[in-house]
Amino acid sequence: MAKIYTRTGDDGDTGLFLGGRVSKADVLVEGYGDVDETVALLGVARAGAAEPDLAELLLRLQRELFVVGADLATHPDRRHHLTDGVSRVTSEMVLALEELMDRLVSERPLRPVFVVPGTTATSAALDHTRAVARRAERHVVAAREAGHAVSEPVAHYLNRLSDLLFVLARHAAGEVEEPASHD
């Protein structure tokens, strides 16, 4: 039986996809760690989703975030081995998020008020997921600024994903959502 632990990371580094190692404290690892956390939080939201269409969409987003993670965690000299939509984020993936947001907002326009998360368990989970996705985006931008190979579609995808999660949280909250107090 194979063991789950390898001991290869005991010295504080971790393996990159397609070879190579990097410090676990590297900002790039922070970025794809946040992506992994976003996947897990989408699972929480999906588990509580009452609407099958929402659950299906959240599962799709989880799978797409595996692509984001693979794209980020790939050894920079081996990116040419990646496959569009499987291990490399594409502009089409970003466009699909934009089109979905446009459709959702046209179906139910967003109210121009500050929203306090927590109207429903699913909307709260989506707002939590959105906050972590924003953190992932910040870490990925920092990684790019530190010289890591971060593709433009990855950065755009994370930015659009957090916007989409905001829209989905408002939809999951329904019509009962109350604006925040201005006191």
Residue frames as qw, qx, qy, qz and C-alpha x, y, z in Angstrom:
[[0.000, 0.889, 0.458, 0.000, 0.00, 0.00, 0.00],
 [0.387, 0.474, -0.026, 0.790, 1.32, 3.44, -0.97],
 [0.324, -0.527, -0.474, 0.626, 1.67, 5.95, 1.84],
 [0.146, 0.918, 0.349, 0.117, 0.05, 9.36, 1.63],
 [0.234, -0.926, 0.207, 0.213, 3.12, 11.13, 2.97],
 [0.808, 0.511, -0.122, 0.267, 6.35, 11.43, 1.01],
 [0.628, -0.620, -0.007, 0.470, 8.56, 13.44, 3.39],
 [0.573, 0.350, 0.240, 0.701, 9.85, 15.37, 0.37],
 [0.021, -0.798, -0.156, -0.582, 8.43, 18.62, 1.73],
 [0.687, -0.593, -0.313, 0.279, 9.87, 18.27, 5.22],
 [0.533, -0.147, -0.006, 0.833, 12.59, 20.81, 4.41],
 [0.074, 0.656, 0.256, -0.707, 10.01, 23.50, 3.54],
 [0.192, 0.340, -0.490, -0.779, 9.73, 23.19, -0.20],
 [0.690, 0.330, 0.549, -0.337, 7.10, 21.73, -2.49],
 [0.448, 0.045, 0.718, 0.530, 7.05, 20.23, -5.95],
 [0.351, 0.454, -0.136, -0.807, 5.93, 22.09, -9.04],
 [0.824, 0.394, 0.354, -0.199, 3.79, 20.49, -11.74],
 [0.794, 0.584, -0.074, 0.150, 6.09, 18.97, -14.37],
 [0.805, 0.024, -0.226, 0.548, 9.14, 19.12, -12.10],
 [0.204, 0.507, -0.221, 0.808, 11.12, 21.50, -9.97],
 [0.472, -0.550, -0.605, 0.330, 10.68, 22.69, -6.39],
 [0.014, 0.625, -0.009, 0.780, 9.87, 25.99, -4.71],
 [0.065, 0.051, -0.674, 0.734, 9.65, 27.20, -1.11],
 [0.165, -0.579, -0.798, -0.014, 6.31, 26.63, 0.57],
 [0.164, -0.677, -0.304, 0.649, 6.59, 30.26, 1.73],
 [0.206, 0.018, 0.469, 0.858, 6.79, 31.56, -1.86],
 [0.357, 0.329, 0.194, -0.853, 4.04, 34.02, -2.81],
 [0.485, 0.164, -0.637, -0.577, 3.18, 31.85, -5.82],
 [0.308, -0.145, -0.931, 0.133, 2.46, 28.92, -3.49],
 [0.142, 0.311, 0.513, -0.787, 0.31, 31.30, -1.43],
 [0.432, 0.271, -0.246, -0.824, -1.63, 32.07, -4.61],
 [0.572, 0.031, -0.724, -0.385, -2.33, 28.52, -5.66],
 [0.172, -0.159, -0.857, 0.460, -2.95, 27.59, -2.02],
 [0.301, 0.291, 0.295, -0.859, -5.67, 30.24, -1.98],
 [0.537, 0.173, -0.526, -0.636, -7.05, 28.75, -5.21],
 [0.389, -0.060, -0.917, 0.064, -7.19, 25.37, -3.46],
 [0.038, 0.262, 0.655, -0.708, -9.02, 26.97, -0.52],
 [0.431, 0.246, -0.111, -0.861, -11.46, 28.55, -2.99],
 [0.501, 0.043, -0.789, -0.354, -12.17, 25.10, -4.44],
 [0.243, -0.189, -0.875, 0.373, -12.90, 23.76, -0.95],
 [0.176, 0.306, 0.397, -0.847, -15.20, 26.68, -0.10],
 [0.492, 0.152, -0.432, -0.740, -17.08, 26.23, -3.36],
 [0.410, -0.087, -0.907, -0.043, -17.67, 22.68, -2.15],
 [0.016, -0.292, -0.682, 0.671, -19.23, 24.04, 1.04],
 [0.367, 0.308, -0.006, -0.878, -21.48, 26.32, -1.01],
 [0.478, 0.116, -0.713, -0.500, -22.33, 23.48, -3.40],
 [0.237, -0.151, -0.931, 0.232, -23.23, 21.14, -0.53],
 [0.084, 0.429, 0.579, -0.688, -25.74, 23.70, 0.73],
 [0.218, 0.156, -0.371, -0.889, -27.12, 24.78, -2.64],
 [0.547, 0.295, 0.634, -0.460, -30.84, 24.13, -2.88],
 [0.642, 0.646, -0.046, -0.411, -30.93, 24.69, -6.65],
 [0.883, 0.031, 0.388, 0.261, -29.49, 21.90, -8.81],
 [0.557, 0.759, 0.065, 0.330, -28.42, 24.43, -11.47],
 [0.161, -0.907, 0.332, -0.205, -26.37, 26.36, -8.90],
 [0.777, -0.413, 0.470, 0.065, -24.78, 23.16, -7.58],
 [0.835, 0.364, 0.293, 0.290, -23.85, 22.15, -11.13],
 [0.304, 0.894, -0.096, 0.316, -22.34, 25.58, -11.83],
 [0.422, -0.802, 0.406, -0.119, -20.31, 25.49, -8.60],
 [0.873, -0.126, 0.432, 0.190, -18.95, 22.06, -9.53],
 [0.666, 0.650, 0.137, 0.339, -17.94, 23.46, -12.94],
 [0.003, 0.930, -0.246, 0.275, -16.13, 26.32, -11.20],
 [0.716, -0.549, 0.430, 0.029, -14.35, 23.88, -8.88],
 [0.865, 0.185, 0.353, 0.304, -13.11, 21.95, -11.90],
 [0.433, 0.826, 0.012, 0.360, -12.02, 25.14, -13.65],
 [0.311, -0.880, 0.325, -0.151, -10.08, 26.15, -10.55],
 [0.867, -0.214, 0.381, 0.239, -8.14, 22.89, -10.83],
 [0.661, 0.585, 0.179, 0.435, -7.04, 24.24, -14.22],
 [0.035, -0.941, 0.144, -0.303, -6.06, 27.55, -12.58],
 [0.681, -0.638, 0.358, 0.019, -4.07, 25.69, -9.94],
 [0.869, 0.098, 0.333, 0.353, -2.26, 23.57, -12.52],
 [0.443, 0.796, 0.073, 0.405, -1.48, 26.64, -14.61],
 [0.229, -0.909, 0.246, -0.247, -0.01, 28.43, -11.59],
 [0.733, -0.526, 0.432, 0.004, 1.89, 25.45, -10.20],
 [0.898, 0.384, 0.095, 0.192, 3.65, 24.49, -13.44],
 [0.600, -0.376, 0.248, 0.661, 7.41, 24.78, -13.77],
 [0.257, 0.801, -0.012, -0.541, 7.86, 27.91, -15.95],
 [0.026, 0.501, -0.716, -0.486, 10.18, 26.19, -18.42],
 [0.123, 0.092, 0.976, 0.156, 7.62, 23.44, -19.04],
 [0.401, 0.425, 0.346, -0.735, 4.48, 25.51, -19.68],
 [0.405, 0.352, -0.558, -0.633, 4.50, 24.41, -23.32],
 [0.149, -0.034, -0.988, -0.024, 3.35, 20.98, -22.10],
 [0.291, 0.289, 0.587, -0.698, 0.08, 22.41, -20.75],
 [0.070, 0.372, 0.817, 0.436, -3.25, 21.78, -22.48],
 [0.223, -0.205, -0.061, -0.951, -5.79, 24.55, -22.97],
 [0.673, -0.307, -0.141, -0.658, -8.76, 24.20, -20.62],
 [0.900, -0.182, -0.394, 0.044, -7.20, 21.17, -18.90],
 [0.711, -0.386, -0.183, 0.559, -4.04, 22.54, -17.35],
 [0.267, -0.020, 0.105, 0.958, -3.86, 26.03, -18.90],
 [0.182, 0.685, 0.484, -0.512, -6.43, 28.80, -18.42],
 [0.342, 0.322, 0.551, 0.690, -7.73, 30.30, -21.67],
 [0.124, 0.045, -0.007, -0.991, -9.28, 33.59, -22.63],
 [0.478, -0.256, -0.631, -0.554, -12.42, 31.62, -23.54],
 [0.470, -0.384, -0.732, 0.310, -12.75, 30.53, -19.91],
 [0.121, -0.262, -0.271, 0.918, -12.66, 34.19, -18.86],
 [0.287, -0.047, -0.387, -0.875, -15.20, 35.15, -21.52],
 [0.473, -0.346, -0.784, -0.205, -17.55, 32.38, -20.33],
 [0.306, -0.423, -0.597, 0.610, -17.52, 33.89, -16.82],
 [0.048, 0.190, -0.027, -0.980, -18.28, 37.33, -18.24],
 [0.382, -0.157, -0.611, -0.675, -21.17, 36.02, -20.33],
 [0.444, -0.409, -0.789, 0.114, -22.62, 34.17, -17.36],
 [0.189, -0.373, -0.407, 0.812, -22.41, 37.29, -15.17],
 [0.179, 0.056, -0.274, -0.943, -24.06, 39.40, -17.86],
 [0.447, -0.289, -0.734, -0.423, -26.92, 36.91, -18.13],
 [0.419, -0.427, -0.713, 0.366, -27.42, 36.65, -14.35],
 [0.106, -0.322, -0.232, 0.912, -27.37, 40.41, -13.83],
 [0.278, -0.059, -0.429, -0.857, -29.82, 40.94, -16.69],
 [0.477, -0.369, -0.777, -0.180, -32.17, 38.37, -15.08],
 [0.512, -0.763, -0.370, 0.137, -31.90, 39.97, -11.64],
 [0.295, 0.740, -0.176, 0.578, -30.21, 43.38, -11.55],
 [0.550, -0.171, -0.536, 0.616, -28.02, 44.05, -8.53],
 [0.236, -0.919, -0.310, -0.063, -29.33, 46.54, -6.01],
 [0.399, 0.617, -0.249, 0.631, -27.06, 49.56, -5.44],
 [0.576, -0.745, 0.130, -0.310, -26.61, 48.98, -1.70],
 [0.076, 0.518, -0.812, 0.257, -23.86, 47.70, 0.55],
 [0.858, -0.160, -0.381, -0.305, -24.58, 44.07, 1.39],
 [0.376, -0.533, 0.685, -0.325, -23.87, 42.38, 4.70],
 [0.478, 0.163, -0.838, -0.208, -23.20, 38.68, 4.01],
 [0.056, -0.029, 0.894, -0.444, -25.29, 36.06, 5.74],
 [0.601, 0.032, -0.049, -0.797, -28.83, 36.21, 4.37],
 [0.972, 0.001, -0.061, -0.229, -28.75, 32.47, 3.67],
 [0.749, -0.436, 0.445, 0.227, -26.16, 29.79, 4.38],
 [0.751, 0.355, 0.379, 0.409, -25.43, 29.43, 0.67],
 [0.252, 0.911, 0.036, 0.323, -25.07, 33.16, 0.06],
 [0.454, -0.832, 0.320, 0.002, -22.75, 33.42, 3.10],
 [0.817, -0.159, 0.453, 0.318, -20.64, 30.52, 1.80],
 [0.608, 0.614, 0.279, 0.419, -20.41, 32.21, -1.61],
 [0.032, -0.971, 0.107, -0.210, -19.39, 35.52, -0.03],
 [0.660, -0.607, 0.415, 0.156, -16.71, 33.71, 1.97],
 [0.796, 0.196, 0.427, 0.381, -15.54, 32.02, -1.22],
 [0.363, 0.869, 0.130, 0.308, -15.45, 35.41, -2.98],
 [0.306, -0.914, 0.264, -0.027, -13.22, 36.87, -0.25],
 [0.733, -0.344, 0.516, 0.280, -10.75, 33.98, -0.58],
 [0.684, 0.513, 0.373, 0.360, -10.81, 34.25, -4.39],
 [0.117, 0.974, -0.051, 0.189, -9.88, 37.94, -4.02],
 [0.533, -0.714, 0.439, 0.119, -6.99, 36.95, -1.74],
 [0.804, 0.091, 0.486, 0.331, -5.88, 34.42, -4.38],
 [0.476, 0.802, 0.192, 0.304, -5.93, 37.17, -6.96],
 [0.178, -0.952, 0.240, -0.063, -3.82, 39.46, -4.74],
 [0.684, -0.461, 0.525, 0.211, -1.25, 36.71, -4.16],
 [0.749, 0.366, 0.439, 0.334, -1.13, 35.87, -7.87],
 [0.269, 0.935, 0.016, 0.229, -0.56, 39.53, -8.76],
 [0.404, -0.822, 0.401, 0.031, 2.20, 39.69, -6.14],
 [0.805, -0.113, 0.517, 0.268, 3.75, 36.53, -7.62],
 [0.614, 0.668, 0.263, 0.327, 3.71, 38.07, -11.10],
 [0.010, 0.971, -0.150, 0.184, 5.30, 41.24, -9.72],
 [0.601, -0.626, 0.487, 0.092, 7.96, 39.08, -8.02],
 [0.141, 0.571, -0.705, -0.396, 8.90, 37.63, -11.41],
 [0.489, 0.072, 0.867, -0.063, 6.87, 34.40, -11.53],
 [0.129, -0.027, -0.699, -0.703, 5.35, 33.32, -14.84],
 [0.300, 0.440, 0.694, -0.485, 1.64, 34.09, -14.37],
 [0.196, 0.325, 0.673, 0.635, -0.43, 34.10, -17.52],
 [0.210, -0.062, -0.022, -0.975, -2.76, 36.98, -18.25],
 [0.593, -0.278, -0.554, -0.514, -5.79, 34.65, -18.53],
 [0.537, -0.287, -0.708, 0.357, -5.14, 33.32, -15.00],
 [0.120, -0.152, -0.328, 0.925, -5.12, 36.82, -13.53],
 [0.379, -0.082, -0.272, -0.881, -8.24, 37.77, -15.49],
 [0.579, -0.264, -0.741, -0.213, -10.01, 34.54, -14.54],
 [0.394, -0.301, -0.665, 0.558, -9.48, 35.10, -10.82],
 [0.072, 0.107, 0.123, -0.984, -10.71, 38.68, -11.11],
 [0.505, -0.111, -0.440, -0.734, -13.87, 37.65, -12.98],
 [0.522, -0.233, -0.818, 0.062, -14.45, 34.69, -10.67],
 [0.175, -0.266, -0.583, 0.747, -14.68, 36.89, -7.60],
 [0.312, 0.085, -0.101, -0.941, -17.12, 39.17, -9.45],
 [0.569, -0.121, -0.681, -0.445, -19.20, 36.15, -10.43],
 [0.410, -0.236, -0.802, 0.363, -19.19, 34.87, -6.85],
 [0.087, 0.171, 0.316, -0.929, -20.56, 38.24, -5.70],
 [0.505, 0.032, -0.354, -0.786, -23.38, 37.95, -8.24],
 [0.577, -0.131, -0.796, -0.127, -24.09, 34.32, -7.26],
 [0.218, -0.190, -0.702, 0.651, -24.18, 35.25, -3.57],
 [0.302, 0.135, 0.110, -0.937, -26.77, 37.93, -4.30],
 [0.606, -0.014, -0.570, -0.554, -28.83, 35.42, -6.26],
 [0.502, -0.136, -0.832, 0.191, -28.54, 32.85, -3.47],
 [0.010, -0.120, -0.520, 0.846, -29.68, 35.50, -0.96],
 [0.053, 0.591, 0.789, 0.162, -32.91, 35.97, -2.90],
 [0.021, -0.681, -0.283, -0.675, -35.24, 38.91, -2.69],
 [0.579, -0.743, -0.335, 0.014, -35.29, 39.07, 1.12],
 [0.644, -0.007, -0.181, 0.744, -31.84, 40.60, 1.41],
 [0.172, -0.949, -0.248, 0.095, -31.85, 43.82, 3.39],
 [0.441, 0.709, -0.214, 0.507, -29.38, 46.67, 2.81],
 [0.561, -0.132, -0.486, 0.657, -26.82, 47.45, 5.49],
 [0.238, -0.878, -0.359, 0.206, -27.70, 50.10, 8.03],
 [0.426, 0.626, -0.023, 0.653, -26.30, 53.57, 7.36],
 [0.484, -0.863, -0.096, -0.107, -26.19, 54.54, 11.07]]
